[in-house]
Amino acid sequence: MGFRKKKKDPRIVALCLILAVVLASYCLRLVNWQIVNREKYVTESLAATATYTSLQAARGEILDCYGRAFATNKEAYDLVFNKIYLPADRLNDTILVLTDLLTKTGEAWVDDAPLTKTAPYVFDENANISPATMIRELGLAHYATAENCWHAMVEDFELEGYTQAQQRTIMGVRLTMLVADYADTIPYTFAKGVSLNTVARVEESSAKLPGVETSVVTSRDYVTGTIASHLIGNIGPIYAEEWEELKDQGYSYNDMVGKSGIEKYAESHLRGKAGELKTIRDSSGKVLSSDVTVEPEAGSSVMLTLDRNIQQVAQDSLRDLIYKLGGTNDRNTRSANAGSIVVMNVNTGAVLAAVTYPSYDVNTYQKDYDSLLKDPARPLFNRALSGIYAPGSTFKPATASVGLQTANITDRESIFCSEVYKYYEDYQPSCMHYHGSLDVVGALQVSCNYFFYEAGRRIGITKLNEYCKKYGLGVETGIELNEATGILAGRAYRESINSYWSDGDTLQAAIGQSDNAFTPLQLAVYISTLANGGTRYKAHMIDEVRNYDLTEVKFKTEIEVMDTTGISPEVTDVVKKGMLSVTTEGSVSGLFTDYPIQVGGKTGTATVYDNGVEYNNGIFVAFAPYENPEIAVVTVVEKGGYGSGCAQPTRDIFDAYFFYQGEAYSGRQTGVLLK
């Protein structure tokens, strides 16, 4: 019996055909994915799991004119939160573990929240984040109180189960993270500059600290933290109020920026360009690869005109002098407590040293800030650039030069000093001594007030001030850092304070009193201008900017003429002869008579009042060498007595400049890198 062939069910056939088509389409799609367009889809797959993080660039260094360091970089360790690995539900506990660890090691973490650290919790106006910023970030009404902010953070940061002290600790970090835009691609620096011991303890506790990483970074190292502190300045964290502007310039919240001095002024040069690290992770978060896609670019190094050796000598000598001149409150026995020295190249306007006493250590500035701020001696105040002082008799060379130039006095004329100046019936000031007949050279040597009363009366305040401005008195010097303008005594200033000018005021102005008050830097510009024959150069402290390894000059400061006095060489020679006589025959001849290089100088004594007690500030200005001047030195000692007692630092500075390491002087070459 034969078998009949079964007829195929058309529905099964159709189903098989459909299945075959589907399988074929899948195969074609796989071929497309894995063979035809493999590179495209691999790239897209990897890109979807790639994260990019910023790589810190080294900050440029700050060096002196010979390449000796003021500010460099050193390796440091930061603790960083990586959001990808740090589960949100473990963030609060992680913060507590870390803060407890750092408390035990005596180290700090970043907490910029504007709330006091202990109860009662009120607004802290001194915090890096302002109360207004905190209120805005929390989405509260502008009139919200500290209590309102507290409750909002307890809710937003899920802090209900913690003690009040723990809540304050956590919310301080969490609010700072919120302002810093903490995200998958923006790690958060929890603590900066922690010790190796802390790094080791964090590594040991890594199981309890997911997402906490140690980042090797560079931190600022002020090699000579006590030298030129006011000039070099410091860096600090970005404040919340600065963040809105700086983040558009490529900064991250964790970056450090210049806060004062050259660090601030040259921020655009010193700041490097951040690099970029690309990290590829699989779906479980495992790192598949890490590649630097953009190399970080170190900042440029700034070479200053400062000579670190001369700055150090000037600082030490001024300190020793002030210690020596300390005493009772009697104006004649002195009670020196502060001062300044400025050293300038007379032919370029370059500042070789600018000293302020008392000073501070940049390396401990943050730690000591509160005590420094409260110190009545004001160690944070930059006296060299911002302190204004009556010049006293150091002003007389200016009066002499103007009188000679305008022919109101002549170099051969003698004026008889009878001690009391009686030209005006209603105002008759006195000279310090009875000098008899003096020409201008002799008047400068003995600093005769009578002679310069008469010279000032003949010249008149208008003409005197016209020339004094050309010397740089009462006008800005052009220095890169903030400076005071000073006061040039005269009608214009009196009108600005709703007062009037009298003939007697002109007499006092001519001897450096009245309202005259200038910065040590302005006095240095004035003496430099006189010494070089009448060219006033723009004062500057930045010589050049080089790449990080110093092989390429990227910027060079051009010497700039601000003005010329119009004083003839013949007049200048007479005035300089008078200043030479001060050091060879006058009150400071004991220091300079046998000095190998001739020095022109002038002493000054200016009366000041402190809480009703009368004192004398001591001032000494000088230039050298006499025949071919190179540098000018200005020393001001508050409550230092007479100017003649303030000349020792000048000799010490000349020793350092002309006879460095005992070498015979044959001219100096600056700007040559030391090996």
Stockholm file with secondary structure:
# STOCKHOLM 1.0

chainA/1-675         MGFRKKKKDPRIVALCLILAVVLASYCLRLVNWQIVNREKYVTESLAATATYTSLQAARGEILDCYGRAFATNKEAYDLVFNKIYLPADRLNDTILVLTDLLTKTGEAWVDDAPLTKTAPYVFDENANISPATMIRELGLAHYATAENCWHAMVEDFELEGYTQAQQRTIMGVRLTMLVADYADTIPYTFAKGVSLNTVARVEESSAKLPGVETSVVTSRDYVTGTIASHLIGNIGPIYAEEWEELKDQGYSYNDMVGKSGIEKYAESHLRGKAGELKTIRDSSGKVLSSDVTVEPEAGSSVMLTLDRNIQQVAQDSLRDLIYKLGGTNDRNTRSANAGSIVVMNVNTGAVLAAVTYPSYDVNTYQKDYDSLLKDPARPLFNRALSGIYAPGSTFKPATASVGLQTANITDRESIFCSEVYKYYEDYQPSCMHYHGSLDVVGALQVSCNYFFYEAGRRIGITKLNEYCKKYGLGVETGIELNEATGILAGRAYRESINSYWSDGDTLQAAIGQSDNAFTPLQLAVYISTLANGGTRYKAHMIDEVRNYDLTEVKFKTEIEVMDTTGISPEVTDVVKKGMLSVTTEGSVSGLFTDYPIQVGGKTGTATVYDNGVEYNNGIFVAFAPYENPEIAVVTVVEKGGYGSGCAQPTRDIFDAYFFYQGEAYSGRQTGVLLK
#=GR chainA/1-675 SS CCCCCCCCCHHHHHHHHHHHHHHHHHHHHHHIIIIITHHHHHHHHHHHTEEEEEECCCCCCEECTTSCEEEEEEEEEEEEECTTTSCGGGHHHHHHHHHHHHHHHTCCCCCCCSBCSSSSCCBCTTSSSCHHHHHHHTTCCTTCCHHHHHHHHHHHTTCTTSCHHHHHHHHHHHHHHHHTTCBTTBCEEEESSCCHHHHHHHHHTGGGSTTEEEEEEEEEEETTTTSSHHHHCCEEECCHHHHHHHGGGTCCTTCEEECSHHHHHTHHHHCCBCEEEEEEECTTCCEEEEEEEECCBCCCEEEESCCHHHHHHHHHHHHHHHHHHCCCSCTTTCCCCEEEEEEEETTTCBEEEEEEESCCCGGGHHHHHHHHHHCTTCTTSCHHHHCCBCCGGGGHHHHHHHHHHTTSSCTTCCEEECSBCCSSSSCCCBCSSCCEEECHHHHHHHTCHHHHHHHHHHHCHHHHHHHHHHTTTTSCCCCSSCCCCCBCCSHHHHHHTTCCCCHHHHHHHHTTCTTCBBCHHHHHHHHHHHHTTSEEECCBSEEEEECTTSCSEEEECCCCEEEECCCCHHHHHHHHHHHHHHHHTSTTHHHHTTCSSCCEEEEEEEEEEETTEEEEEEEEEEEESSSSCCEEEEEEEETCCCGGGGCHHHHHHHHHHHSGGGCCCSCCCCSCCCC
#=GC SS_cons         CCCCCCCCCHHHHHHHHHHHHHHHHHHHHHHIIIIITHHHHHHHHHHHTEEEEEECCCCCCEECTTSCEEEEEEEEEEEEECTTTSCGGGHHHHHHHHHHHHHHHTCCCCCCCSBCSSSSCCBCTTSSSCHHHHHHHTTCCTTCCHHHHHHHHHHHTTCTTSCHHHHHHHHHHHHHHHHTTCBTTBCEEEESSCCHHHHHHHHHTGGGSTTEEEEEEEEEEETTTTSSHHHHCCEEECCHHHHHHHGGGTCCTTCEEECSHHHHHTHHHHCCBCEEEEEEECTTCCEEEEEEEECCBCCCEEEESCCHHHHHHHHHHHHHHHHHHCCCSCTTTCCCCEEEEEEEETTTCBEEEEEEESCCCGGGHHHHHHHHHHCTTCTTSCHHHHCCBCCGGGGHHHHHHHHHHTTSSCTTCCEEECSBCCSSSSCCCBCSSCCEEECHHHHHHHTCHHHHHHHHHHHCHHHHHHHHHHTTTTSCCCCSSCCCCCBCCSHHHHHHTTCCCCHHHHHHHHTTCTTCBBCHHHHHHHHHHHHTTSEEECCBSEEEEECTTSCSEEEECCCCEEEECCCCHHHHHHHHHHHHHHHHTSTTHHHHTTCSSCCEEEEEEEEEEETTEEEEEEEEEEEESSSSCCEEEEEEEETCCCGGGGCHHHHHHHHHHHSGGGCCCSCCCCSCCCC
//
